[in-house]
Amino acid sequence: MDNTGLRALLAQKTRQFLDTQRHKMLINGEWVTGRDDLWLDVINPANEQRIAEVPSGGPADIDMAVEAAARAFEQGPWSRLRPSERQRLLLKLADLIEDNAQTMAEIESLDNGKSVHIALAVDVALTIDFLRYMAGWATKIEGTTIEVSVPYAMKGEFFAYTRREPAGVVAAIVPWNFPLLVAAWKLGPALAAGCTVVLKPAEQTPLSALFLGELIQQAGFPPGVVNIVTGDGPDAGAPLTQHPLVNKISFTGSTEVGKLIGKTAMDNMTRVTLELGGKSPVVVLDDCDPDAAAAGAANAIFFNHGQVCCAGSRLYVHRKMFDRVVSEVGRIADAMQLGHGLDPNAQMGPLVSREQMDRVCGYIDIGRTEGAHLVAGGGRAGNTGYFVKPTVFAGSRQSLRIVQEEIFGPVLVAMPYDDLDDVAAWVNDTPYGLGASIWSNNLSKVQRLIPKIKAGTVWVNCHSMLDSSVPFGGFKQSGFGREMGRASLDAYLESKSVFMAV
């Protein structure tokens, strides 16, 4: 369906937002175009048609945004707001998102390709919940008092305490798979802590961040507290992470880019949180219902079209159940209906871009070449839009590239196992360690397996379940630091010790 046909399915407010064909960036409370007057096309991945243009920001725009954030942090009214006032602003922003939930979901669907119903139920709902959760932490930032014993000044009297202070200017770089939700994961704790932010959305999916900027202004955040610069990685992302006035970097994206950002952060001694790639395993033990395990495994890989950092892209099934489980996952894959995100009957939408579609199809070809058995799917679906068939391989070797490398698409590789210790070793035999799930009713075996898995989250009889209070992040090359929970707030705070003689 072309953009004209899709427009008729949209809420009025969404249509009004899209009527602005050339959107602007938010810097210091003003909507501005880029200094170089360069523009990026925003493409609807379901029909490959342009839906908008956004500024292609560059180093000069980054300078303006970071300097505005630094002024707001050091001198503006934000620096004098009480914790309860920061809490009130975050709660107001959450209310505004709730009031505009349908529009947010539709923008996310058109921009990213995901189902508007999933965007509403997952992305927008989690965003609202998380901002309200983090708002509560604004009034609960505490230090400690310490009774000290200075061994070389035993006759002196001293008093010591610690303070938790905001880190400063935050560079928040957001990926294209969950643009709104991950922006909230960064904005929530940063603003609760009292930091200011320069947010750079992915160039493929900038629209929900810009609509969010309108709501941030409506909520009453002072100018410069949140700045939003659109642009690509080399021209906007790199200057942002390298900027000397940035005190903290929060990046979600690929491991390759995360490593570059990590090196830059170390050069400048900038605080950094990295949530990176994954190759998450789904382990099916021999005691569970094979049909339930198959349904869970299918959801773990095909949710959000497989474009999930913790997608269950490796399936390990006990040999006695292997054929039945893999066959059922293949049946589910073949039966899935593909379509644009506004189609209520579509179970899976397009990938985000032609580049991503070509990457995923390339890995499918690699799987065939390496000798993996194709159970279902196996390439692009149709000639228009970036659709890829849900694909299932049965593999035979841990060394296969489709087993070891992150594909970031709806491609699953399944392998049998016989021994619990063997599967534990195979689960850990990748550079990644973001998530894993175990499917079993035998709690003894589950409890034995959990400590052996090197991953930031282990789900049992579910996969990719998230809650605002539970930290999320990875081991190994899946990054370091945590999103969500109290741990996410700590990442935006510095600890200062105060020692005084009395």
HELIX and SHEET records of a PDB file:
HELIX    1   1 ASN A    3  ARG A    7  1                                   5    
HELIX    2   2 GLN A   12  ASP A   19  1                                   8    
HELIX    3   3 PRO A   59  GLU A   74  1                                  16    
HELIX    4   4 PRO A   77  ARG A   80  5                                   4    
HELIX    5   5 PRO A   83  ASP A   99  1                                  17    
HELIX    6   6 ALA A  101  ASN A  112  1                                  12    
HELIX    7   7 VAL A  116  ILE A  118  1                                   3    
HELIX    8   8 ALA A  119  VAL A  124  3                                   6    
HELIX    9   9 ALA A  125  TRP A  137  1                                  13    
HELIX   10  10 PRO A  179  ALA A  193  1                                  15    
HELIX   11  11 LEU A  207  ALA A  219  1                                  13    
HELIX   12  12 GLY A  233  GLY A  237  3                                   5    
HELIX   13  13 ALA A  238  GLN A  242  1                                   5    
HELIX   14  14 THR A  255  ASN A  268  1                                  14    
HELIX   15  15 PRO A  290  PHE A  302  1                                  13    
HELIX   16  16 PHE A  303  GLY A  306  5                                   4    
HELIX   17  17 ARG A  319  ALA A  335  1                                  17    
HELIX   18  18 ARG A  354  THR A  369  1                                  16    
HELIX   19  19 ARG A  401  GLN A  404  1                                   4    
HELIX   20  20 LEU A  420  VAL A  427  1                                   8    
HELIX   21  21 LEU A  443  LEU A  449  1                                   7    
HELIX   22  22 ILE A  450  LYS A  452  5                                   3    
HELIX   23  23 GLY A  485  ASP A  490  1                                   6    
SHEET    1   A 2 MET A  25  ILE A  27  0                                        
SHEET    2   A 2 GLU A  30  VAL A  32 -1                                        
SHEET    1   B 2 TRP A  39  ASN A  44  0                                        
SHEET    2   B 2 GLN A  49  PRO A  55 -1                                        
SHEET    1   C 3 THR A 145  ILE A 146  0                                        
SHEET    2   C 3 PHE A 158  PRO A 166 -1                                        
SHEET    3   C 3 LEU A 493  ALA A 501 -1                                        
SHEET    1   D 6 VAL A 226  ILE A 228  0                                        
SHEET    2   D 6 THR A 196  LYS A 200  1                                        
SHEET    3   D 6 VAL A 169  ILE A 173  1                                        
SHEET    4   D 6 LYS A 248  THR A 252  1                                        
SHEET    5   D 6 ARG A 271  GLU A 275  1                                        
SHEET    6   D 6 GLY A 479  PHE A 480 -1                                        
SHEET    1   E 7 HIS A 373  ALA A 376  0                                        
SHEET    2   E 7 THR A 391  ALA A 394 -1                                        
SHEET    3   E 7 VAL A 411  TYR A 417  1                                        
SHEET    4   E 7 GLY A 312  HIS A 318  1                                        
SHEET    5   E 7 SER A 280  VAL A 284  1                                        
SHEET    6   E 7 GLY A 435  TRP A 439  1                                        
SHEET    7   E 7 THR A 457  VAL A 460  1                                        
SHEET    1   F 2 TYR A 432  GLY A 433  0                                        
SHEET    2   F 2 PHE A 475  LYS A 476 -1                                        
END                                                                             
